[in-house]
């Protein structure tokens, strides 16, 4: 898409054709939400992502459902944007050497599509199955209260998704009929999907990582195969000898 | 006040008295019934705590997590090619179909497209894993209403499909065959002709089930009008696949957004049913299985020649960005929201699995039904525990 080789005459018309539907969606949303819409990202022909304020999180759902025909609730979840304090520590040592970098300390926070300001973001996706369109909605979760309004009023199906996000990230949903554990036992402490929650299996035993990179079909250049053949010829007898 | 005739008044008093007598004789008391976690109808380990009033369910609360494996956390410490090994185990009856949306999402971020031959073979294997998966449902649903024979037919005929999948991928249940940029390998010699024979056998199986089960009086009595899901409720809960199409919603990701797969090259039909009950969910799945064999047949005829792998770097680093790709899996819509920060490993993967949404309607759906119907309703929703718990 972004390659410079493609003729410049073709790309604008193509993008304009696929864009217009999503642009209209974005316009309608920003017209309704006004200042509450704080960020957006439009990937022509692929997807639309919109970021709203936490206060407008539930109102956006209600408007999408009743005002714009997004009757289908797809999913709701959250992201923790804080880089893991364990850095690349949990990766295998082989992968780190491939990258040529040491295990590095936590970097600064960076955000994905449509930007962000806080450590946690909730995001959800709804579909309009009549016009075959979909939109991803994000919202920053206030750092002090970690609370956003619940979507259960608009989409009843978000009940279990919010329970999961509460359990995995510790985000509260105001107005939810009963936030309780969904997967983990009731006495479980901590929020496993937060980046600062260590994965104990990796702390105890290092992971082997990419030790065996598979050759791609059609990737065997003549030089490669010649080298491999020479290598085989020279090492095979020695290997056989050592094994015996 | 409108005047009430004596006749009406007498009738009313008689009804009141009859009710009082029943309540006196059959005093019903609240009771909590625990179903599972080990129960044949749960396809794994699901537990349902049902509060009963007599034979009627007042409230049902599914308890999950007996099989929670934390895949979303584990993907954050695995490289992209390693992730497919994990996600094979989400829906273990149609494993290949789990890999496809994740690979497509990674390809979207890398701006790589699989060669046409790879897209064709992907679609063929995708539909074959659908058949392998749904065939078991068709047998199992009959078991839940008391007919044991069909499930043996299902296991017998599923073997043909698994043999074909094994011939290509080397694995019966967990192929791990899809790669970023294409497929691990090409089809073996003679596979196309063999698969066509298998598709004939699967169509014969569908006919067999249709005559054996669907016309059966007991089966109809147990499923017709039981567990009705209205379309608008189904949409709110995010139901997908045959569950929502059985409520009359004409929506299929294969037709409406066939990104990266060859569905738009084939002549096929999306089946819907207006009733929304257990029977129609069974009916839609049966038609879809038959339709899948037709899709496979047509694709086998038109496989283009060429490589099965695009040029991709040996060490796969996915550029920073976010992508969501969903496909119509055997159990319903499955999608992966992949967040990348330009690393060897994904930053976050949200797995949107079909059964999680499909089951989330169960507290609503099971309210007010009778105890024996719990089993048929759950069976007709068709979930795999690995797909709920992830």
Boltz contact constraints between the chains, C-beta under 6 A:
constraints:
  - contact:
      token1: [A, 1]
      token2: [B, 111]
      max_distance: 6.0
  - contact:
      token1: [A, 71]
      token2: [B, 235]
      max_distance: 6.0
  - contact:
      token1: [A, 72]
      token2: [B, 235]
      max_distance: 6.0
  - contact:
      token1: [A, 73]
      token2: [B, 236]
      max_distance: 6.0
  - contact:
      token1: [A, 73]
      token2: [B, 238]
      max_distance: 6.0
  - contact:
      token1: [A, 74]
      token2: [B, 238]
      max_distance: 6.0
  - contact:
      token1: [A, 75]
      token2: [B, 352]
      max_distance: 6.0
  - contact:
      token1: [A, 77]
      token2: [B, 350]
      max_distance: 6.0
  - contact:
      token1: [A, 79]
      token2: [B, 348]
      max_distance: 6.0
  - contact:
      token1: [A, 90]
      token2: [B, 77]
      max_distance: 6.0
  - contact:
      token1: [A, 95]
      token2: [B, 344]
      max_distance: 6.0
  - contact:
      token1: [A, 112]
      token2: [B, 322]
      max_distance: 6.0
  - contact:
      token1: [A, 112]
      token2: [B, 339]
      max_distance: 6.0
  - contact:
      token1: [A, 113]
      token2: [B, 322]
      max_distance: 6.0
  - contact:
      token1: [A, 129]
      token2: [B, 251]
      max_distance: 6.0
  - contact:
      token1: [A, 132]
      token2: [B, 256]
      max_distance: 6.0
  - contact:
      token1: [A, 155]
      token2: [B, 236]
      max_distance: 6.0
  - contact:
      token1: [A, 156]
      token2: [B, 236]
      max_distance: 6.0
  - contact:
      token1: [A, 157]
      token2: [B, 236]
      max_distance: 6.0
  - contact:
      token1: [A, 157]
      token2: [B, 237]
      max_distance: 6.0
  - contact:
      token1: [A, 157]
      token2: [B, 238]
      max_distance: 6.0
  - contact:
      token1: [A, 157]
      token2: [B, 360]
      max_distance: 6.0
  - contact:
      token1: [A, 160]
      token2: [B, 360]
      max_distance: 6.0
  - contact:
      token1: [A, 183]
      token2: [B, 65]
      max_distance: 6.0
  - contact:
      token1: [A, 183]
      token2: [B, 68]
      max_distance: 6.0
  - contact:
      token1: [A, 192]
      token2: [B, 73]
      max_distance: 6.0
  - contact:
      token1: [A, 193]
      token2: [B, 73]
      max_distance: 6.0
  - contact:
      token1: [A, 202]
      token2: [B, 77]
      max_distance: 6.0
  - contact:
      token1: [A, 213]
      token2: [B, 314]
      max_distance: 6.0
  - contact:
      token1: [A, 216]
      token2: [B, 309]
      max_distance: 6.0
  - contact:
      token1: [A, 217]
      token2: [B, 309]
      max_distance: 6.0
  - contact:
      token1: [A, 218]
      token2: [B, 307]
      max_distance: 6.0
